Amino acid sequence: MNPATSSSRFNRLSFKDGDSAEVLSIQREADSAGSQRPNRVYAEPARQTPVFAETEVLVVGGGPAGCAAAVAAARAGAQVLLVERYGHLGGLSTGGLVFWIDRMTDWAGKQVIAGVAVDILDRLPSDSVVGPPREDWGSRDPAKNAYWGQRSASFRDTVTWAPKVDPEWLKIVSLDMLREAGVRLLLHAWAVAPILEGTALRGAIFESKEGRHAILAKVVVDASGDGDIYAGAGAAYSAEVDTASMHHCVNTAWTWGGVDMERWLRFRREEREAVARIRDQGRAEIGEVEFPYSSWRPDVALFLGPRLTGYSPVKVEDLTAIEIESRQWMVKLLAFFREHCPGFEQAWIMQTAQETGIRHSRRLGSLQPICKADWELGRRYPDEVGVSPSLTPAFASVSVPYRSLIPAEIDGLLAPGRHIGCDTSSHTFMREIPQCWLTGQAAGVGAAVAVRGDTEPRNVDVRRVQAELRRQGVYLQVPAETGSVAEVAGPR
Ligand SMILES: Cc1cc2nc3c(=O)[nH]c(=O)nc-3n(C[C@H](O)[C@H](O)[C@H](O)COP(=O)(O)OP(=O)(O)OC[C@H]3O[C@@H](n4cnc5c(N)ncnc54)[C@H](O)[C@@H]3O)c2cc1C
């Protein structure tokens, strides 16, 4: 598709996101011109690829999952190298401007996603984190929920630990943590192909300004978010999404500076009829109005839309179109906000995201996908490596099995983060940043334990993984003595 000729129409999704009961999405209409790719191939000459490095654990991708995996593997004693295609760490949580770190507490206010999540947030300077004080986590006090509800930290009438952070500090802290743990880091390095020995992954090819190089590894952690490595290696995955929810939507997020968010939030709270009029006027003038989220500063607003639908997050022309359409939409919205919305008269474009906002692309065909049918019953897996808050107070916290990170067929590989093995319902929360820290940390420890035991990730003694995770501050519900992964997974 030629992005310049794409057209779209507005669409409404009923999924509840933050404080908006109805979510705007923009449906791409099919471009009749289609992709203008010639139907030809070019036969590249065979080549010898120099080996750049040999390592025990190779982590591909430096987002929340990759950073947590690298730090955890190094803390567990492994030699670790991480490659990241951009010039910074944090993935969508920094470069994607998704600096609203979602819920880490259960309905009673207990922080169930801990470990690296605690380490990272504790290290941020106090003026770069805004969220409810610890004593209010789990509070059902109406006044506190009204206050934090406007700041995305109250859900189902419960105050949650869900802070907003300064993405630049998150980049710095992530970098500090990797360097202190002794992780070797290669930025501006794009992993482009797996290195396979039979059905076992033993490294990856990456490209950079220096050309094409190989990195050999005993275990690879694919934390690319889109399963780039496992898809290339031939692992089974699912790409189907629930198009009735917002979780398949894509967009480039942005921030505006020079705003008065307190004034805007007061206006939303106190002038409901005027707010409704603004929505109607926006729909009439520019098709739809997207309201902002608060940030870590009162003069910065965050927009996590427009939610574009009908695009593939792994097709280069669609990614191009998303960048164009998101920014075109932002410019229209800026003019509208400056004219009509109290607090936005002086707004200016502070930043548009470097990383395209992809919520959902591939999901691993893992040994044990996380499934709604299981967490609805409150099932606890014996190979639990983390605990996620549940979607509603009707359900117990969700047990995350080690096997959700392990591909059904490929050895030498773990896949934490938003492309983990789960169904579409579970993906709504397993893709969130804290859950990606959780699964990243579990994958890193699993990789280190596999390397130490000279075995494959699927064959590790899961008790050793759980013991190391506990040592690293991770909260687990299962008792310390459970079986090995091989025992609980059964024959291959
Ligand atoms: C618009 C939007 C709103 C969201 N809202 C929230 C929210 O409010 N709260 C919340 O907690 N979560 C939210 N999320 C979800 C969350 O941001 C992501 O799911 C999470 O960041 C995924 O982490 P990850 O490490 O798996 O992947 P990513 O954050 O995508 O990181 C992957 C990293 O790998 C790198 N990479 C990719 N491919 C390669 C390659 N081939 N070679 C080298 N490097 C590579 C990327 O550059 C990136 O740094 C939102 C997501 C979006 C898109």
The ligand as a Gaussian input file, in Angstrom:
#p B3LYP/6-31G(d) Opt

LIG

0 1
 C       -0.185000       2.809000      22.422000
 C        0.153000       1.859000      23.527000
 C       -0.330000       2.090000      24.796000
 C        0.039000       1.250000      25.836000
 N       -0.371000       1.549000      27.096000
 C        0.196000       0.892000      28.129000
 C       -0.005000       1.359000      29.456000
 O       -0.718000       2.329000      29.672000
 N        0.642000       0.702000      30.465000
 C        1.447000      -0.371000      30.234000
 O        2.033000      -0.895000      31.191000
 N        1.633000      -0.842000      28.992000
 C        1.050000      -0.231000      27.941000
 N        1.274000      -0.652000      26.674000
 C        1.986000      -1.934000      26.444000
 C        3.492000      -1.864000      26.604000
 O        4.011000      -0.594000      26.293000
 C        4.221000      -2.887000      25.724000
 O        3.472000      -4.048000      25.523000
 C        5.559000      -3.256000      26.363000
 O        6.408000      -2.126000      26.329000
 C        6.197000      -4.415000      25.619000
 O        7.494000      -4.628000      26.110000
 P        8.468000      -5.573000      25.304000
 O        9.806000      -5.473000      25.940000
 O        7.851000      -6.901000      25.122000
 O        8.495000      -4.931000      23.829000
 P        8.920000      -3.470000      23.373000
 O        8.629000      -2.459000      24.415000
 O        8.332000      -3.273000      22.025000
 O       10.493000      -3.596000      23.223000
 C       11.064000      -4.352000      22.183000
 C       12.471000      -3.821000      21.962000
 O       13.123000      -4.643000      21.003000
 C       13.730000      -3.831000      20.003000
 N       13.724000      -4.624000      18.787000
 C       12.651000      -5.062000      18.097000
 N       13.031000      -5.834000      17.081000
 C       14.387000      -5.885000      17.129000
 C       15.357000      -6.536000      16.334000
 N       14.989000      -7.310000      15.297000
 N       16.662000      -6.364000      16.654000
 C       17.034000      -5.597000      17.699000
 N       16.145000      -4.956000      18.487000
 C       14.838000      -5.109000      18.209000
 C       12.846000      -2.607000      19.928000
 O       13.532000      -1.508000      19.377000
 C       12.485000      -2.410000      21.405000
 O       13.438000      -1.663000      22.095000
 C        0.889000       0.140000      25.590000
 C        1.345000      -0.104000      24.313000
 C        0.987000       0.744000      23.284000
 C        1.523000       0.474000      21.918000

